[in-house]
Amino acid sequence: MDYIIFLGFAAGICTTGAFVPQVVKVLKTKSTEDLSLIMYVVMTLGILLWLIYGLLIKSSPVIIANVITLVLSMVVLVMKLKYK
């Protein structure tokens, strides 16, 4: 595997994995009181834009990481709105 692609996947694993503990905590506790709605709206928009960018440049690491991260971010965002 090309080292640049490997680097992209490694970065994607780190950044996507960083969302997992927050999603697990929100799903377990059903509490989002300490989370910023504005931050999650802006973050989700940014992830969507990264996904579009990845699709335009046809970069598998960018596409895969951002599809997964978008889903995780949207779970937290939906829970934030639901448990307001």
HELIX and SHEET records of a PDB file:
HELIX    1   1 TYR A    3  GLY A   17  1                                  15    
HELIX    2   2 VAL A   20  THR A   29  1                                  10    
HELIX    3   3 LEU A   37  ILE A   57  1                                  21    
HELIX    4   4 SER A   60  LYS A   82  1                                  23    
END                                                                             
